[in-house]
Amino acid sequence: MSERLDFVYGERDDFKDIFRIAKTTDWDETLNDIQRYLRNPHHKYILLVNPEGVIIAITLTVTYGDVGFIGHVIVEPEMQGMGIGQEIMIEATNYLLYNGCKTIKLDAVQKARTLYERVGYKFELNSLRFYLDISTEEKQALFKEKRMKFTKEFPLHNVKEDDLAEILEADEEMFGCSREGLLKLLFEEFSEYAFITRDTNDFLAGYSFGVVENKTLRIRAGLSDSLQTTINLIDAAIITALETDEIEGVSIGMAENSKWGIKAMDALGFAKTGYSLRMYTGEKTEATNNPSYFAIGHPAKG
């Protein structure tokens, strides 16, 4: 890599330039996503800039105590093939190690696997993506027909401020590290798509957090102790979106070992649209891999 290129940390004012780089991919990042990452104290963008100060590559690092994550390893198309991806990966990995992370994880597209392996990352499991097309009245009717087969297992309601402490405690135990910054931001911005349910003994049975952007409902975090509860939580978010927002589809990502998620996808008519490779370096940990999660997506995004 040329010595004339410099690494800098992203600031909130950089969100439009970061988004410009992100849009060179076919990922579904939105401008609001970028702004949300920049507001999260656990997140840090590392940017590679040329002598004119123009950003030519980005990566997103996340520190959650002993566990760190890397996302958005993106190089401007005309700068690819010059070793920049490897250099920015090394920079991000060193940054997380310096900040106390003993394990670092990421989701890789298949074509980039060798890049990550060269800098010490190993395959862990597949991260799956699913999509439900509800862009027409006919497709919405088909979904509603499927959902009618499932009654509510336990009472379900929108997450309230008083519920957050219980959710955050359970999430830290199951996820393997604290995601307080992320989940609080999702709650503050999209409380209408945050749901919680408890069993007959008043024990937490499940919760989910979603966002609606660009006519898509995305379930960003979800945990459940049964198939029925998983379906109920997903259903509640979709029905809310159909009643309050103009949406055309629903997207959910989860690890391949999800105990209830994949079964719920089949029951509600979701189609598998792709997958990525969850990889790690450092100490092996089960963080992010708890099978009770039915929605998690890229670990850097929750």
C-alpha positions in Angstrom: 0.0 0.0 0.0 1.3 3.5 -0.8 2.7 5.5 2.0 0.7 8.4 0.8 -2.5 6.8 2.0 -3.5 7.3 5.6 -5.8 5.6 8.1 -8.2 7.9 10.1 -11.2 7.3 12.3 -14.6 8.1 11.0 -16.6 11.0 12.6 -20.3 11.7 12.5 -19.9 14.2 9.8 -18.4 11.5 7.5 -21.6 9.6 7.2 -22.4 10.6 3.6 -18.9 9.7 2.4 -19.1 6.4 4.2 -22.5 5.7 2.7 -21.1 6.5 -0.8 -18.5 3.7 -0.3 -21.1 1.3 1.1 -23.3 1.9 -1.9 -20.6 0.4 -4.2 -21.7 -3.0 -2.9 -25.1 -4.7 -3.3 -25.6 -4.8 0.4 -28.7 -3.2 1.9 -27.1 -0.5 4.1 -29.1 2.7 4.4 -27.9 6.2 5.3 -29.7 5.8 8.6 -27.7 2.6 9.3 -24.4 4.5 8.8 -25.6 7.3 11.1 -26.7 4.7 13.7 -23.3 3.0 13.7 -21.5 6.3 14.1 -23.7 7.2 17.2 -23.0 3.8 18.9 -20.1 4.2 21.3 -19.0 0.6 20.7 -18.6 1.3 16.9 -15.6 2.8 15.2 -15.2 3.3 11.4 -11.6 3.1 10.2 -11.2 5.0 6.9 -8.4 5.0 4.3 -8.0 8.3 2.7 -5.8 9.5 -0.2 -3.6 12.7 -0.1 -6.6 14.8 -1.1 -8.6 13.5 1.9 -10.9 11.4 -0.2 -12.1 8.1 1.4 -11.1 5.1 -0.8 -11.8 2.3 1.7 -13.7 1.7 4.9 -14.2 -0.9 7.6 -16.4 -0.9 10.7 -15.1 -2.2 14.0 -17.2 -3.1 17.1 -15.8 -3.6 20.6 -17.9 -5.5 23.1 -15.5 -6.3 25.9 -13.5 -9.4 25.1 -15.3 -9.9 21.7 -14.8 -7.6 18.7 -16.4 -7.6 15.3 -15.5 -6.3 11.9 -17.9 -5.3 9.1 -18.0 -3.2 6.0 -14.6 -4.1 4.5 -15.1 -2.1 1.3 -12.6 -0.8 -1.2 -13.5 1.6 -4.0 -13.9 -0.5 -7.2 -11.1 1.3 -9.0 -8.7 0.7 -6.1 -9.4 -3.0 -5.8 -6.7 -5.6 -6.5 -3.9 -3.5 -4.9 -3.8 -5.2 -1.5 -5.8 -2.4 0.2 -8.4 -4.9 1.6 -5.7 -6.9 3.3 -4.1 -3.7 4.8 -7.4 -2.4 6.2 -8.2 -5.8 7.6 -4.9 -5.9 9.5 -5.4 -2.3 10.7 -8.9 -3.2 12.0 -7.8 -6.4 13.7 -4.9 -4.6 15.4 -7.2 -1.8 16.6 -9.6 -4.4 18.2 -6.7 -6.3 19.8 -5.3 -3.1 21.2 -8.7 -2.4 22.7 -8.7 -5.6 24.6 -10.6 -8.0 22.2 -9.5 -11.6 22.6 -11.8 -12.9 19.9 -12.7 -11.1 16.6 -15.5 -12.2 14.3 -16.8 -11.1 10.9 -19.1 -12.2 8.2 -17.4 -12.8 4.8 -18.7 -13.2 1.3 -17.4 -16.4 -0.3 -15.1 -14.6 -2.8 -13.3 -12.8 0.1 -12.7 -15.9 2.1 -9.0 -16.3 1.1 -8.4 -12.6 2.0 -9.5 -13.2 5.5 -7.7 -16.5 5.8 -4.5 -14.8 4.8 -4.7 -12.5 7.8 -5.6 -15.3 10.2 -9.3 -15.8 10.2 -11.0 -19.3 10.4 -14.4 -20.5 9.3 -17.0 -20.9 12.1 -20.4 -21.4 10.6 -22.7 -20.0 7.9 -24.8 -16.9 8.4 -28.1 -17.2 6.4 -30.4 -14.5 5.0 -34.1 -14.8 4.3 -36.6 -12.6 2.6 -40.4 -12.5 2.4 -41.9 -10.7 -0.5 -45.2 -8.9 0.4 -45.2 -6.3 -2.3 -48.6 -7.1 -3.6 -52.1 -7.7 -2.0 -52.0 -11.3 -3.3 -48.6 -12.0 -1.5 -49.8 -10.3 1.6 -53.0 -12.4 1.6 -50.8 -15.6 1.3 -48.7 -14.5 4.3 -51.9 -13.8 6.3 -53.2 -17.2 5.4 -50.0 -18.9 6.7 -50.0 -16.8 9.9 -53.5 -17.8 10.8 -52.3 -21.3 11.5 -50.4 -20.1 14.6 -52.1 -18.7 17.7 -50.2 -16.6 20.2 -48.4 -18.8 22.8 -48.1 -16.0 25.4 -49.3 -12.4 25.6 -47.1 -10.1 23.6 -46.6 -6.3 23.7 -44.3 -3.5 22.6 -41.1 -3.2 24.7 -41.3 -0.4 27.3 -38.5 1.4 29.1 -39.1 -0.8 32.1 -38.5 -3.9 30.0 -35.0 -2.9 28.8 -33.0 -4.0 31.8 -34.4 -7.5 31.7 -33.8 -7.8 27.9 -30.3 -6.4 28.1 -29.4 -8.9 30.9 -30.7 -11.8 28.9 -29.2 -10.7 25.7 -25.7 -10.3 27.2 -25.9 -13.8 28.6 -27.1 -15.3 25.4 -25.1 -13.2 22.9 -21.9 -13.6 24.8 -21.3 -9.8 25.3 -23.2 -6.7 25.9 -25.1 -5.1 23.0 -26.7 -2.3 25.2 -25.7 0.5 22.8 -27.2 -1.2 19.7 -30.4 -2.4 21.3 -31.1 0.9 23.0 -30.7 2.8 19.7 -33.1 0.4 18.0 -35.6 0.8 20.8 -35.3 4.6 20.7 -35.7 4.9 16.9 -38.2 2.1 16.3 -40.0 1.3 19.5 -43.1 0.3 17.5 -41.1 -2.7 16.1 -39.7 -3.8 19.5 -41.7 -6.7 21.1 -41.4 -8.8 24.2 -43.3 -11.8 25.5 -43.3 -13.6 28.9 -44.6 -17.1 29.8 -47.3 -18.0 32.3 -44.7 -17.7 35.1 -43.7 -14.2 34.0 -40.3 -15.4 32.7 -38.9 -13.8 29.6 -39.9 -16.0 26.6 -38.6 -13.9 23.8 -38.0 -10.4 22.3 -37.3 -8.8 18.9 -36.2 -5.5 17.5 -36.9 -4.3 14.0 -36.5 -1.3 11.7 -38.4 -0.2 8.6 -36.3 1.6 5.9 -36.5 1.7 2.2 -39.9 -0.2 2.2 -38.3 -3.1 4.0 -38.9 -4.4 7.5 -35.7 -5.8 8.9 -35.7 -7.9 12.1 -32.4 -6.9 13.5 -32.3 -8.8 16.8 -34.5 -11.6 18.0 -34.4 -14.4 20.7 -37.0 -17.0 21.6 -37.4 -20.2 23.6 -39.8 -21.9 21.2 -41.0 -22.1 17.5 -44.4 -20.7 18.4 -42.9 -17.7 20.2 -40.5 -17.1 17.3 -43.4 -17.0 14.8 -45.5 -14.8 17.1 -42.7 -12.2 17.4 -42.0 -12.1 13.6 -45.7 -12.0 12.9 -46.3 -9.0 15.3 -43.6 -7.0 13.5 -44.9 -7.8 10.0 -48.6 -7.0 10.9 -47.5 -3.7 12.5 -45.5 -2.8 9.4 -48.4 -3.6 7.1 -50.7 -1.4 9.2 -48.4 1.6 9.7 -45.8 1.6 6.9 -45.7 1.0 3.2 -43.4 -2.1 3.0 -42.6 -4.5 0.2 -40.6 -7.1 2.0 -39.2 -8.5 5.2 -35.6 -9.5 5.7 -34.1 -11.6 8.5 -30.6 -13.0 9.0 -29.6 -15.8 11.4 -26.9 -18.3 12.0 -27.4 -21.8 10.5 -27.6 -23.3 14.0 -30.7 -21.3 14.9 -33.0 -23.7 16.7 -36.3 -22.1 15.7 -35.5 -19.5 13.1 -35.1 -21.6 10.0 -38.3 -23.6 10.9 -40.2 -20.3 11.3 -38.9 -19.1 7.9 -40.4 -22.2 6.3 -43.7 -21.9 8.2 -44.2 -18.3 7.2 -43.1 -18.6 3.5 -39.7 -16.9 3.6 -37.2 -17.7 0.9 -33.5 -18.1 1.5 -31.7 -15.4 -0.5 -28.0 -16.0 0.4 -25.5 -16.6 3.0 -22.1 -15.4 4.3 -19.3 -17.1 6.2 -18.9 -16.3 9.9 -15.2 -16.3 10.6 -13.1 -15.6 13.7 -9.5 -15.1 14.9 -8.1 -15.3 18.4 -9.8 -17.4 21.1 -12.7 -19.5 19.9 -15.9 -18.4 21.6 -19.6 -19.2 21.2 -20.5 -15.5 21.3 -23.2 -14.7 18.6 -23.8 -18.5 18.1 -26.5 -19.2 20.7 -29.2 -21.3 18.9 -32.0 -19.4 20.7 -31.4 -16.4 18.3 -33.7 -16.3 15.3 -32.5 -12.9 14.1 -29.0 -11.6 14.3 -27.6 -10.9 10.8 -24.1 -9.6 10.7 -22.6 -9.6 14.2 -21.3 -6.0 13.7 -24.9 -4.9 13.2 -26.6 -7.2 15.8 
